[in-house]
Amino acid sequence: MRIVSDLQYINREVPMIGDRIADREGRLGTVMDVRTGSRAIVDGELSVKWDDGVVNLNYPLADNFALISRAPQRM
């Protein structure tokens, strides 16, 4: 049985909209949306806009990505 948990990148940081990330192959992108876990998607999902032009694909496992730079903090 899996427990609903917060998304985390490989380096254990919690995803935020606007984060710059890299996948295991080194492809760079920006997080466009973060959906937290539920019974339907267990650990949550990320929507990513990749620098190579692929836009807004949902990824169920944030631990496939590394945080490159944190999203700017809004005041």
C-alpha positions in Angstrom: 0.0 0.0 0.0 1.4 3.4 -1.0 1.0 6.4 1.2 0.0 9.8 -0.3 3.2 11.9 -0.1 4.5 15.2 -1.2 6.4 15.4 -4.5 10.2 15.7 -4.3 12.9 16.0 -6.8 16.0 13.7 -6.9 17.7 16.1 -4.5 14.7 16.0 -2.1 13.5 19.6 -2.8 9.7 20.1 -3.1 8.6 21.3 -6.5 7.3 24.8 -7.1 5.8 26.5 -10.2 8.6 28.3 -12.1 11.4 25.9 -11.0 14.1 25.2 -13.5 14.7 21.4 -13.7 16.6 18.8 -15.6 15.6 15.2 -16.4 18.0 12.2 -16.1 19.2 12.8 -19.7 20.0 16.5 -19.0 17.1 18.1 -20.8 16.1 21.4 -19.2 12.6 22.7 -18.6 10.4 24.9 -16.4 7.7 23.6 -14.0 4.4 25.1 -15.1 2.0 23.3 -12.6 2.3 21.2 -9.5 -0.6 18.9 -8.5 -0.3 17.4 -5.0 -1.0 13.8 -4.3 -4.5 12.3 -4.2 -5.9 8.8 -4.4 -6.0 9.1 -8.2 -2.5 10.3 -8.7 -0.9 9.1 -5.4 2.4 11.2 -5.4 1.2 14.1 -7.5 2.1 15.3 -10.9 4.3 18.0 -12.6 3.5 19.8 -15.7 6.7 20.8 -17.5 7.5 23.1 -20.4 10.8 21.8 -21.9 13.3 24.2 -23.5 13.2 22.1 -26.7 9.6 23.2 -27.3 7.6 20.3 -25.8 5.0 21.9 -23.6 3.0 20.9 -20.5 3.3 17.1 -20.2 2.2 15.6 -16.9 4.8 13.5 -15.1 3.7 11.4 -12.1 7.2 11.1 -10.6 9.1 14.3 -9.6 12.0 12.2 -8.5 12.9 11.7 -12.1 14.0 15.4 -12.1 16.7 17.5 -10.4 16.2 21.0 -9.3 18.5 23.4 -11.2 17.3 26.7 -9.8 14.4 27.6 -7.6 11.5 29.7 -8.7 11.7 33.4 -7.7 9.9 34.0 -4.5 6.9 36.3 -4.7 6.3 39.0 -2.1 
